[in-house]
């Protein structure tokens, strides 16, 4: 796997490795469900939105969440905080901008208070350090906001390894390519000199503008997913293993 991956990077003269965050660097299963359910309730309460059970189920359906799981490729799993707020705004009088800072601060405080729930997928720090040693520019582009992203990277102790961090506070959500354009401008590289590593269909679409897509999958993913992926791994650590 690794020699093939590194050979691919060398052959195609890849200069920038761009990573997603949730589901790529971290296992999100233990992290986002509880604070998401909590922040939804807090938002409804602070905005005086009293939803009956039917409307609340409808809200959860549109968000892609249940009381026990986050649905893959839904708004919560793949969208931004603003995407979530736009859905909630469909259910009553709700100022998205006024509630934005409350929401990102809520997530930030939850993460910093529960660092044990930030679970790395493999040895993320060692892997990123190895790529740096090999001379690659490392970037992160996520559909999360800046504060929660900063908190996660601080817990993982990898923030300083990234040369570029793009969040939805600075750029439109993926698959919009604004962050790619900024990377291209900052580091004087072409799109085909970058590769994107992620775990969702949105990531796959985003990666289509680069030299290729590397999919981080779980054991339940079937072979029909990520048809354009050049490589499929369970964690980015597999990309630097010699065998």
Buried (B, 14 or more C-beta within 10 A) or exposed (E): BBEEBBEBBEEBEBBBBBBBBBBBBBBBEEBBBEBBBEBBEBBBEEBEBEBEEEEBEBBBEBBBBEEEEBBBEBBBBBBBBBBBBBBBBEBEEBEBEEBBEBBBBBBBBBBBEBEEBBEBBBBBBEBBBBBBEEEBBBBBBBBBBBBBBBBBBBBBEBBEBBBBBBBBBEBEBBBEBBBBEBBBEEBEBEBEBBBBBBBBBBBBBBBBBBBBBBBBBEEEBEEEBBEEBBBBBEBBBBBBEEE
